[in-house]
Structures are given as structure tokens and as C-alpha cells.
């Protein structure tokens, strides 16, 4: 009886021991799994995760070009529409060029007038030079007349002195003495007239010389083509030509037309935005990494990027260009004021500029503003 009563207890002990062994195996397996998982995580973190920083806070950007007119005028023709691809130099808008053509014609006439005026100044210089030569000849002739008059005065003075000496002895009649005295007075008057003529000739020469100097001040140091008046008129003509050319508004870059705001008949002013041209072939990505992720990011490191537009099957190969000069909050219109009593630390983000491969962009176009996922290999 005792032997039979102990059989159930033996079976219970066996089951308890089996259960204990099973639990130990499970705990050992769990411990092994934890060790394996921890080792795998350490290996992943050490050799994979630590070599990459990833963010999905990244967006496609481009240096969008604003199309603005430089001259004012009514819009005569708009040749593009939104979403249209254009090449640099393509005509986007034509302005009415009537006023510009009139200004060009006026500038051309002003240039011709300036050229003729300067040519006249050069001709006047030659004419005044000839007048000075004539005045110099007049001075020489007047000087000769003065010398002749002086000789005649000297001769009549000697004759008068002789007649006076003889008149005292009664050898010369009164009529002869009077005639000699009259001749002396006439020659003296002739000398005064010759001297006045000489002074007049000198004054005429000085006047002509002054006129030539005043004329020369307008032409000295330059040929007719390089005269300041002609150059100013030529510059005004060139400005008029440029203004006429600027009535045709062209695409500044290759890209896609966006936000067209101009219509035919609208009068536009210089600087007004007519449309935007987004150069999608030169797009880049600004990835906003947390400040704790930036320690190992350096310019030149390779980046792998994916977009929701093309899916994970299309991987863009990029390269880090550099980091911006501050966080997004620092450059916001209303930057955060942290110097207060109630302060909570917020992890900041800094934009990292990533250049994209133009060949990939041509094959898989991106639009400005699309979100991207960026993975930077910081081991390079």
C-alpha cells in the first residue's frame, strides 16, 4: 500500500523538475536573446548608426529668379504661362516700345547735333588762328607806319629848326617858315595816327587770341570723337538703345515659370514682379538637423536622399555643401526671447545645404518645397 501511495508523488516531482528545467532553458534562451540583441544593437550603433545621421525634416529649394522689368510701359504680349519650361534668354514678355523708339530717335538726333557743334568748334579754331595771323600782320604793318611817321617827324623837326635859325637873319621868308611849321605839325599828327593804328592792331590780335583760347577750352585734349559733348550724346544714345532692348523681358535662367502675375494691357513699373522662374535643374536640399546631430557633419560628405514623390526606389546622391550661419529660430521674424524666468530648453535645428546631382535631377525632376529624407554618411 505504501509503495502504491508514493507513485503519484514521484510523478509530481518529475513534472516539477521538468517544469523547472524548462523555465531555466527559457530564461537562458531569453538571456541569450537579450545578449544577442544587445550585441547586435551595439554592433549596429557602433558600425552603422554612428556613421550616419538621418532626418526627414528636409526640403527641396532653389535660387528662384524673379522676373522684373527695368523700364516702365504697358504690356503688349505675354508669351509664357505657369508650369512652362523656359531656357535662359527666351522671351517672356514684350512691352509697348513706342516711347522707347521715340527716345532712341531723339538721342540719335542729339548725337548728330553734338557732332556738328563740335566740328564747328574745330572749324572756329582754325578760323581764329587765321585771324590771329592777320592781326599779327596788321601789327607789323602798323609798326612800319609808326617808324615812317617818326622819320618824317624827325625830318620836319630838323627843317623847322633850320628855318627858325635862318629866319632871325632874314634869310627865310615868313611864308616858308609857316609852311615848314605846318609840315611838322602834319607829320606829328601822322605819327599819332600810326601809333593809334598800331594799338588797334595789337588789340585786335589780343581779341582774336582770347576768342581762340575760349574756343580751345571746349575742344582741347580730345579729338572730335572723344569730345565730352559727343561722348555724352553717344552715352545717351546707348542708354536709349538699352531701354529699347529692355522692353523685351527675357528669362534670366533655365527653369519653370511659376506665379505668373502679368497680363496684356497692364502697365508695369520697374521692379514689379511679373513672374518667377524656378531653376529646377539647379535645385538643392536644406536638411534641418537637430543640433545634437551636427557634431560630425562636414562639407563634402556624401548624402543619400529619398522623396515621397519618387518613392524609396529612387535614391538621390548628394553632397554636403555647408551649414547655415544660425538656427531657424534665430533668423525668424520674431526670434525667441529666452532671457525670461519661465525658460524651457528646446532642441534647435540648423539647416545643412546639400547639393544634388544635375544628371539625377534631369532624370527625376524635383519641385521646390518637396520633402526629402536625408542620410549623411559622417564616416567619410
URWO-V418152 format. One record per backbone hydrogen bond with DSSP energy under -1.0 kcal/mol. NH is the residue of the N-H (numbers start at 1). CO is the residue of the C=O. If there is no record, write none. Layout:
BEGIN
((NH/CO) (NH/CO))
END
This chain:
BEGIN
((5/1) (6/2) (10/6) (11/7) (12/8) (13/9) (14/10) (15/11) (16/12) (17/13) (18/14) (19/15) (20/16) (21/17) (22/18) (23/19) (24/20) (25/21) (26/22) (27/23) (28/24) (29/25) (30/26) (31/27) (32/28) (33/29) (34/30) (35/31) (36/32) (37/33) (38/34) (39/35) (40/36) (41/37) (42/38) (43/39) (44/40) (45/41) (46/42) (47/43) (48/44) (49/44) (50/45) (51/48) (52/49) (53/376) (55/374) (58/56) (59/286) (60/370) (61/284) (64/62) (65/277) (67/275) (73/268) (75/266) (76/94) (77/94) (79/92) (83/257) (84/81) (86/255) (89/251) (90/87) (92/249) (93/249) (94/77) (95/247) (96/74) (101/97) (102/98) (103/99) (104/100) (105/101) (106/102) (107/103) (108/104) (109/105) (110/106) (111/107) (112/108) (113/109) (114/110) (115/111) (116/112) (117/113) (118/114) (119/115) (120/116) (121/117) (122/118) (123/119) (124/120) (125/121) (126/122) (127/123) (128/124) (129/125) (130/126) (131/127) (132/128) (133/129) (134/130) (135/131) (136/132) (137/133) (138/134) (139/135) (140/136) (141/137) (142/138) (143/139) (144/140) (145/141) (146/142) (147/143) (148/144) (149/145) (150/146) (151/147) (152/148) (153/149) (154/150) (155/151) (156/152) (157/153) (158/154) (159/155) (160/156) (161/157) (162/158) (163/159) (164/160) (165/161) (166/162) (167/163) (171/166) (177/173) (178/174) (179/175) (180/176) (181/177) (182/178) (183/179) (184/180) (185/181) (186/182) (187/183) (188/184) (189/185) (190/186) (191/187) (192/188) (193/189) (194/190) (195/191) (196/192) (197/193) (198/194) (199/195) (200/196) (201/197) (202/198) (203/199) (204/200) (205/201) (206/202) (207/203) (208/204) (209/205) (210/206) (211/207) (212/208) (213/209) (214/210) (215/211) (216/212) (217/213) (218/215) (219/216) (220/216) (222/219) (231/227) (232/228) (233/229) (234/230) (235/231) (236/232) (237/233) (238/234) (239/235) (240/236) (241/237) (242/238) (243/239) (244/240) (245/241) (246/242) (247/244) (248/245) (249/93) (251/90) (255/86) (256/278) (257/84) (258/276) (261/274) (265/75) (266/263) (268/73) (271/69) (272/269) (274/67) (276/258) (277/65) (278/256) (280/278) (282/279) (283/280) (284/61) (285/354) (286/59) (287/352) (288/57) (289/287) (289/350) (291/348) (293/290) (300/320) (301/298) (303/318) (304/375) (305/316) (306/373) (311/307) (314/311) (316/305) (318/303) (319/355) (320/301) (321/353) (322/353) (324/351) (328/349) (331/327) (340/338) (343/341) (350/289) (352/287) (353/322) (354/285) (355/319) (361/357) (362/358) (363/359) (364/360) (369/60) (370/367) (372/58) (373/306) (374/55) (375/304) (376/53) (377/302) (378/51) (378/376))
END
